[in-house]
Amino acid sequence: FPNVSFSDVNAAASQEAAGKAVFGPDPASGAARLSLVRPGAEQAFQIDLSDAQIFKLGPMEWLCVSGETEAKAGVEEKLFSRAIKVVLRTEAESKAFSLAFQRWKQQTISGKAGESLENGSIVACKSKFDTKIEASSAQMYFHYYGQLLHQQNMLQDFVRTGTYYAAVMENRADFEGKVVVDVGAGSGILSLFAAQAGAKHVYAVEASEMVEHAQRLISGNPSFGQRITIIKGKVEEVELPEKADILISEPMGTLLVNERMLESYVIARDRFLAPDGKMFPTTGRIHMAPFSDEYLYVEMANKSLFWQQHNFFGVDLTPLHGSAFDGYFSQPVVDAFDPRLLISQSTYHTLDFTSMKEEDLYEIDIPLSFVSSVGTRVHGLACWFDVLFNGSTVQRWLTTAPGSPTTHWYQLRCVLAQPLYVMAGQEITGRLHLVAHSAQSYTIYLTMSAKMWGVGADPGGILQTSTAKLELKEPYYRLSQPQAYMPQDQQQLPLSSLQAQDRTSLFMTEHRQH
């Protein structure tokens, strides 16, 4: 920074001097430092960044505070703090100075947790993210999103990417001249959209190695990229030089909440967003409806037929059949299904990203109540989600509903190992309970009951109940399977007759695939 002014706040008669600010390693120790140098002067203020802090005094003024040492009888002791006031020429340089300070300061931390030092050992300082999430899960998560092929998969989802582009461009008034933070920026595509819409400055925060690709992409689009600053780190940890007028992010996973990035989105709101700021997306809804799909149920049940062999190289496998059967039904099914498989109007649960607490995402409890439109077997609960971009000019929804153009999220179905039998007009009640865990996902607890039905029936009585426990992190991706629709009258065929027809073909198909 060639043109700055600085002064020593500690000095009684300190005068502000013009000079330059230089970040770099100390020639002797290699430690990161900030040097404030007057023209033609050999001496300079040297600030060791390992214990320095920075405070914003105004749009272009900063206070750098560091520890000072003084020799006493051959022993160095910290006696006081030194405060240096630094004044930049423009707001843009002021922002860049703050970011440079934070980046160089982060480089001063070396070594690993538990490593022995001369006067002790390094103790790992965990962020809020690290206290909630297993290190192995986080490593795999950031490795996955650090690869271009996975970013390409999301970019080629034209429903996703096109909806974001439309939501931003149709609401230019929310972006023009505004400060934007892109939470989990990935390739930087949303940051570029915001810049296209006229954002004054965009801070693209990304924790994976994708930042290197994002930097090249943004640098290759200089008309927009000059207003974008990429910051590597988690939103729980990084510091920004100013508040944002608007947050933009794509934090949605399977069933909206998988991968637990919504929590980081809410944390970013609390840390970075101005009180009257906007969020894109603004709200999300989880939609649910019971479904009937005999083909899917038989396919799931037949997966465990392998374990019904009594003579597998002389070994009886049947003792493990029950566990295998339960294991297959613990997998939520991810695919695109025909909406005609739904047997009731859907209901939904709303998550308001602008007001909800992070802790609200630790457990999500949703009561279920439906009325069956047909007499059939209920095989489980179908789920999908949508999100709203509540712009000042246009409100736009991004939906993953069955029957709508398919997205890379598809839909999700929780299949009951014990289906329910219902008649037209019969009420189906239950509960969908999602519990977050440290592997960045949720355990799903599903209960569905068919209530008493008919003249004289107890209105509060339960006729049948079926439960399921499923792991959202380990779904069954059924994307290559034919998505056949079976009319309701055919769906009511006894399971035994369908098994007789399909068992051999489905069993052979499964073995070919795996």
C-alpha positions in Angstrom: 0.0 0.0 0.0 2.2 2.9 -1.3 0.2 5.8 0.1 -0.9 5.6 3.7 -0.7 7.9 6.7 0.2 6.5 10.2 0.9 7.7 13.7 1.9 6.2 17.0 -1.1 6.7 19.4 1.2 5.9 22.4 3.6 8.7 21.7 2.8 12.0 23.6 3.6 14.3 20.6 3.1 11.9 17.7 2.6 13.4 14.3 0.9 11.7 11.4 3.4 10.7 8.7 3.0 9.6 5.1 4.5 6.5 3.9 3.8 2.9 2.8 2.4 -0.2 4.5 4.0 -3.5 3.6 2.9 -7.0 4.6 5.5 -9.8 4.4 7.7 -12.2 6.3 10.3 -11.0 8.8 13.7 -11.6 7.2 15.2 -13.1 10.4 12.3 -15.2 11.8 10.0 -15.6 8.8 7.1 -14.6 10.9 4.4 -12.5 9.3 4.6 -8.8 10.0 3.3 -5.4 8.9 5.9 -2.7 8.2 5.0 1.0 8.2 7.8 2.9 6.4 8.4 6.6 5.9 10.0 7.7 2.6 13.8 7.9 2.9 13.7 6.6 6.5 15.5 3.4 7.5 13.4 2.9 10.6 9.8 1.7 10.5 7.0 0.6 12.7 7.2 -3.2 12.8 4.0 -5.0 13.9 4.2 -8.7 14.7 1.0 -10.1 13.3 1.0 -13.2 15.6 -0.5 -11.2 18.5 -1.7 -8.1 16.6 -5.3 -7.0 16.3 -7.0 -4.5 14.0 -10.0 -2.2 14.8 -12.0 -0.1 12.4 -12.2 3.6 13.4 -13.9 4.9 10.3 -14.4 4.1 6.6 -10.6 4.6 5.9 -9.1 4.5 9.4 -7.8 1.5 11.3 -6.1 1.0 14.6 -3.4 -1.7 14.7 -2.7 -2.9 18.3 0.3 -5.2 19.1 2.3 -6.3 22.1 5.6 -4.5 22.9 8.5 -6.1 24.7 11.4 -4.6 26.7 14.6 -6.3 27.9 15.0 -6.4 31.7 18.1 -8.2 33.2 18.4 -10.2 30.0 14.7 -11.4 30.1 12.1 -10.1 27.6 8.8 -9.3 29.2 5.7 -7.8 27.6 5.1 -4.5 29.4 2.5 -2.7 27.3 0.6 -2.6 24.0 1.5 -0.3 21.0 -1.3 1.2 19.0 -0.7 2.5 15.5 -3.4 4.5 13.6 -3.3 3.8 9.8 -5.3 5.9 7.3 -5.9 4.7 3.8 -6.8 6.9 0.8 -10.0 5.3 -0.4 -12.6 2.9 0.9 -11.5 0.3 -1.6 -7.9 0.4 -0.3 -9.3 0.3 3.2 -11.1 -2.9 2.6 -8.1 -4.4 0.9 -5.9 -3.4 3.8 -8.2 -5.2 6.3 -8.3 -8.3 4.2 -4.5 -8.4 3.8 -4.1 -8.0 7.5 -6.4 -10.9 8.2 -4.8 -13.2 5.6 -1.3 -12.5 6.7 -2.3 -12.9 10.4 -3.8 -16.4 9.6 -0.4 -17.4 8.1 1.3 -16.8 11.4 -0.3 -19.9 12.9 1.9 -22.9 12.2 2.2 -26.4 13.5 -0.4 -29.0 14.4 -2.5 -29.5 17.5 -0.5 -31.3 20.1 2.9 -30.5 18.6 5.5 -29.8 21.3 6.9 -26.3 21.5 9.7 -24.8 23.6 7.2 -23.5 26.2 4.3 -25.8 25.7 2.1 -27.2 22.9 -0.3 -25.9 20.3 -3.9 -26.3 21.4 -6.5 -26.7 18.7 -8.9 -23.7 18.7 -12.2 -25.1 17.4 -14.7 -22.9 15.6 -18.4 -23.5 16.0 -18.4 -25.6 12.8 -15.6 -27.8 14.2 -17.4 -28.5 17.5 -20.5 -29.8 15.6 -19.0 -31.7 12.7 -16.7 -34.7 12.6 -13.3 -33.8 11.1 -13.4 -36.8 8.7 -16.9 -35.7 7.4 -15.8 -32.1 6.9 -12.6 -33.2 5.1 -14.7 -35.4 2.7 -17.3 -32.6 2.3 -14.8 -29.9 1.3 -12.8 -32.4 -0.9 -16.0 -33.2 -2.8 -16.9 -29.6 -3.5 -13.3 -28.7 -4.3 -13.5 -30.7 -7.5 -14.6 -29.1 -10.8 -16.6 -32.1 -11.9 -19.0 -31.7 -9.0 -19.3 -28.0 -9.6 -20.1 -28.7 -13.2 -22.8 -31.1 -12.2 -24.5 -28.3 -10.2 -23.9 -25.6 -12.9 -25.4 -27.9 -15.6 -28.6 -28.1 -13.5 -30.2 -25.4 -15.5 -33.3 -25.3 -13.3 -31.0 -24.4 -10.4 -28.6 -22.1 -12.2 -31.2 -20.4 -14.3 -33.5 -19.7 -11.4 -30.7 -18.1 -9.4 -29.8 -16.0 -12.5 -33.4 -14.9 -13.0 -33.9 -14.1 -9.3 -30.8 -11.9 -9.3 -31.4 -10.1 -12.6 -35.1 -9.5 -12.0 -34.2 -7.9 -8.7 -31.3 -5.6 -9.7 -32.6 -3.0 -7.2 -31.6 -5.3 -4.4 -28.0 -5.6 -5.8 -27.1 -2.3 -7.5 -24.5 -0.4 -5.4 -24.8 -3.0 -2.6 -22.3 -5.1 -0.6 -22.9 -8.8 -1.2 -21.6 -11.9 0.6 -21.7 -15.2 -1.3 -21.9 -17.9 1.4 -20.1 -21.1 0.2 -19.2 -19.5 -3.1 -18.0 -22.7 -4.8 -17.0 -21.8 -8.4 -18.0 -18.2 -7.8 -20.9 -18.2 -10.2 -23.4 -16.5 -7.8 -20.8 -13.8 -7.1 -20.5 -13.2 -10.8 -24.3 -13.0 -11.1 -24.4 -10.4 -8.2 -21.6 -8.4 -9.9 -23.5 -8.5 -13.2 -26.5 -7.1 -11.3 -24.5 -4.1 -10.3 -23.2 -5.0 -6.8 -20.7 -2.5 -5.4 -18.6 -5.3 -4.0 -18.9 -9.1 -3.4 -17.1 -11.1 -0.8 -17.0 -14.7 -2.0 -16.4 -17.0 1.1 -15.4 -20.6 0.3 -13.7 -23.1 2.5 -12.7 -25.7 -0.1 -9.8 -25.8 -2.6 -12.3 -24.6 -5.2 -11.1 -21.0 -4.3 -8.2 -21.5 -6.7 -10.5 -22.3 -9.6 -12.9 -19.5 -8.5 -10.1 -17.0 -8.5 -9.2 -18.0 -12.1 -12.8 -17.8 -13.2 -13.3 -14.4 -11.7 -10.0 -13.0 -12.9 -11.0 -14.2 -16.4 -14.1 -12.0 -16.2 -12.4 -8.7 -15.2 -15.4 -6.5 -15.9 -17.1 -8.2 -13.0 -14.2 -9.7 -11.1 -12.6 -6.4 -10.1 -15.6 -6.0 -7.7 -15.2 -9.5 -6.2 -12.9 -10.5 -3.4 -12.5 -14.3 -2.7 -11.9 -15.2 0.9 -10.9 -18.8 1.8 -12.3 -20.0 5.1 -15.5 -21.1 6.8 -18.2 -18.4 7.5 -17.9 -19.4 11.2 -14.3 -18.2 11.2 -13.5 -15.5 8.6 -13.7 -11.8 9.3 -15.1 -9.2 6.8 -14.3 -5.5 6.8 -17.9 -4.4 6.5 -21.5 -5.5 6.8 -23.4 -6.9 3.8 -26.6 -5.5 2.3 -27.5 -8.9 0.9 -26.5 -12.6 1.3 -26.6 -15.0 -1.6 -26.0 -18.7 -1.2 -27.0 -22.2 -2.4 -27.1 -24.0 0.9 -29.8 -26.6 0.0 -29.1 -30.3 0.2 -31.3 -33.4 -0.3 -34.6 -32.9 1.6 -33.4 -29.2 1.9 -31.4 -29.8 5.1 -28.8 -32.5 4.2 -25.2 -31.5 4.6 -26.2 -28.9 7.3 -25.1 -25.9 5.3 -28.3 -24.1 6.2 -26.8 -23.6 9.7 -23.8 -21.9 8.2 -26.2 -19.7 6.1 -27.9 -18.6 9.3 -24.6 -18.0 11.1 -23.5 -15.9 8.1 -26.7 -13.9 8.5 -25.9 -13.2 12.2 -22.3 -12.3 11.6 -22.3 -10.4 8.3 -25.8 -9.1 7.4 -26.9 -5.6 8.1 -30.1 -5.3 10.2 -32.2 -4.5 7.2 -30.4 -6.8 4.8 -31.9 -9.4 2.4 -31.2 -13.1 1.9 -31.4 -15.0 -1.4 -33.0 -17.5 -0.8 -35.3 -16.1 1.8 -37.4 -19.1 3.0 -37.6 -22.8 2.3 -40.4 -25.3 2.5 -40.2 -29.1 3.0 -43.2 -30.7 1.2 -44.6 -34.1 2.1 -47.3 -36.5 0.9 -48.1 -40.2 1.3 -47.5 -42.4 -1.8 -48.4 -45.8 -3.1 -45.8 -47.5 -5.4 -45.9 -51.3 -5.4 -43.0 -51.6 -7.9 -40.7 -49.7 -5.6 -41.7 -51.6 -2.5 -41.2 -55.0 -4.2 -37.8 -53.8 -5.5 -36.7 -52.8 -2.0 -37.9 -56.0 -0.5 -36.3 -58.1 -3.1 -32.9 -56.6 -2.4 -32.6 -58.8 0.6 -33.4 -62.1 -1.3 -29.7 -62.8 -1.5 -29.7 -63.5 2.2 -32.4 -66.1 1.9 -30.1 -68.6 0.5 -29.7 -71.8 2.6 -26.7 -73.1 0.7 -24.3 -70.4 -0.3 -21.1 -72.3 -0.8 -22.3 -74.6 1.9 -23.3 -71.7 4.2 -26.8 -70.8 5.4 -27.2 -67.0 5.0 -30.8 -66.8 6.3 -29.8 -65.7 9.9 -28.8 -62.3 8.3 -31.9 -61.9 6.1 -33.9 -59.8 8.7 -31.0 -57.4 9.3 -30.4 -57.0 5.5 -34.1 -56.3 5.0 -34.1 -53.6 7.7 -30.9 -52.2 6.3 -32.4 -51.7 2.8 -35.5 -50.0 4.2 -33.3 -47.6 6.2 -32.2 -46.0 3.0 -34.3 -43.1 1.7 -34.9 -43.4 -2.0 -33.7 -40.5 -4.2 -35.3 -40.5 -7.7 -37.8 -38.6 -9.9 -41.2 -40.2 -9.5 -44.6 -39.6 -11.2 -46.8 -37.3 -9.1 -49.7 -39.6 -9.8 -48.2 -41.9 -7.2 -49.3 -39.5 -4.5 -52.5 -40.4 -2.8 -53.3 -37.2 -1.0 -52.8 -33.4 -1.1 -49.3 -32.5 0.2 -48.5 -30.4 3.2 -45.4 -28.4 4.0 -43.1 -27.2 6.8 -41.6 -23.7 6.4 -38.1 -22.6 7.4 -37.7 -18.8 7.5 -34.0 -18.2 7.0 -34.3 -14.5 7.9 -35.6 -15.1 11.5 -34.9 -18.7 12.5 -32.2 -19.7 14.9 -29.3 -22.0 14.1 -30.5 -24.3 16.8 -33.9 -24.7 15.1 -32.1 -26.8 12.6 -30.7 -29.3 15.1 -34.1 -31.0 15.4 -37.0 -30.6 13.0 -40.4 -32.0 14.2 -43.2 -32.1 11.6 -46.7 -33.4 12.4 -48.4 -35.2 9.6 -52.1 -35.2 8.6 -53.5 -36.4 5.3 -56.8 -37.7 3.9 -56.4 -40.5 1.3 -58.0 -39.9 -2.0 -58.1 -43.7 -2.9 -58.3 -47.1 -1.3 -54.7 -48.5 -1.6 -51.6 -49.6 0.2 -49.5 -46.7 1.6 -45.9 -47.4 1.0 -44.4 -44.4 2.7 -43.9 -40.6 2.6 -42.7 -38.7 -0.4 -40.7 -35.4 0.2 -39.4 -32.5 -1.8 -38.6 -28.9 -1.2 -38.7 -25.4 -2.7 -37.1 -22.1 -1.8 -38.3 -18.5 -2.3 -36.2 -15.5 -3.5 -38.2 -12.7 -2.0 -36.9 -9.8 -4.1 -38.1 -6.3 -4.0 -39.2 -6.5 -7.6 -40.0 -10.1 -8.3 -40.7 -13.1 -6.1 -39.3 -16.3 -7.6 -39.5 -19.9 -6.5 -37.1 -22.7 -7.1 -38.9 -26.0 -6.8 -37.9 -29.7 -6.8 -41.5 -30.9 -6.9 -42.5 -34.1 -8.8 -43.9 -33.3 -12.2 -41.7 -30.1 -12.4 -38.5 -30.0 -14.4 -36.0 -32.4 -12.7 -33.2 -30.9 -10.7 -30.0 -32.6 -9.4 -31.8 -32.9 -6.0 -34.6 -35.1 -7.5 -37.1 -36.1 -4.8 -36.9 -38.3 -1.8 -39.1 -41.1 -0.5 -39.1 -42.8 2.9 -40.4 -46.3 2.3 -42.1 -48.2 5.1 -41.1 -51.8 5.6 -44.7 -52.5 6.7 -47.2 -50.6 4.4 -50.5 -49.4 5.6 -53.9 -50.2 4.1 -56.3 -47.3 3.7 -59.7 -46.6 2.2 -60.7 -43.4 0.3 -61.4 -40.7 2.8 -59.5 -42.3 5.6 -57.2 -40.0 7.6 -53.4 -40.7 7.8 -51.5 -39.2 10.6 -48.0 -39.3 11.9 -44.8 -37.5 12.5 -41.6 -36.7 10.6 -38.7 -36.1 13.0 -35.3 -35.1 11.7 -32.4 -35.2 14.1 -29.0 -33.7 13.0 -25.8 -35.5 13.7 -22.1 -34.8 13.4 -21.7 -36.4 10.0 -23.3 -33.4 8.4 -26.7 -35.0 7.9 -29.8 -36.2 9.7 -31.4 -39.3 11.1 -35.1 -39.5 9.9 -37.7 -41.0 12.3 -41.0 -41.5 10.5 -44.3 -42.7 12.0 -47.4 -43.1 9.9 -50.8 -44.3 11.1 -54.2 -45.0 9.6 -57.0 -43.8 11.8 -60.3 -45.6 12.4 -62.6 -45.2 9.5 -66.3 -45.6 8.8 -69.6 -45.1 10.6 -69.3 -45.4 14.4 -65.5 -45.5 14.4 -63.7 -43.9 17.3 -62.4 -40.6 15.7 -59.2 -40.7 17.7 -58.6 -44.4 17.3 -55.6 -45.8 15.4 -56.1 -48.8 13.2 -52.6 -49.4 12.0 -49.2 -47.9 12.6 -45.9 -48.3 10.8 -42.5 -46.7 11.7 -39.1 -46.3 10.0 -35.7 -45.0 10.9 -33.7 -43.9 8.0 -30.2 -42.3 7.4 -30.4 -39.3 5.2 -26.6 -39.4 4.5 -26.9 -42.8 2.9 -29.7 -42.8 0.4 -30.5 -45.3 -2.4 -29.9 -43.4 -5.6 -32.5 -45.0 -7.9 -31.8 -42.7 -10.8 -31.2 -45.4 -13.5 -34.4 -47.3 -12.7 -37.4 -47.1 -15.0 -39.9 -44.7 -13.4 -43.1 -46.6 -14.3 -46.5 -45.5 -13.1 -49.0 -48.2 -12.1 -52.7 -47.3 -12.0 -54.3 -47.5 -8.6 -56.4 -50.5 -9.4 -53.3 -52.5 -10.3 -51.5 -51.2 -7.2 -54.0 -53.0 -5.1 -52.9 -56.5 -6.3 -51.7 -58.7 -3.4 -47.9 -58.4 -2.8 -47.5 -62.1 -3.3 -48.7 -62.1 -6.9 -46.4 -59.2 -7.7 -43.5 -60.9 -6.1 -44.2 -64.0 -8.1 -44.1 -61.9 -11.3 -41.2 -59.7 -10.6 -38.9 -61.5 -8.1 -36.7 -63.2 -10.7 -36.3 -60.2 -13.0 -35.7 -57.7 -10.2 -33.2 -60.0 -8.5 -31.2 -60.4 -11.7 -31.4 -56.7 -12.5 -30.0 -55.9 -9.0 -27.1 -58.3 -9.5 -26.3 -56.8 -12.9 -26.1 -53.3 -11.4 -24.1 -54.1 -8.3 
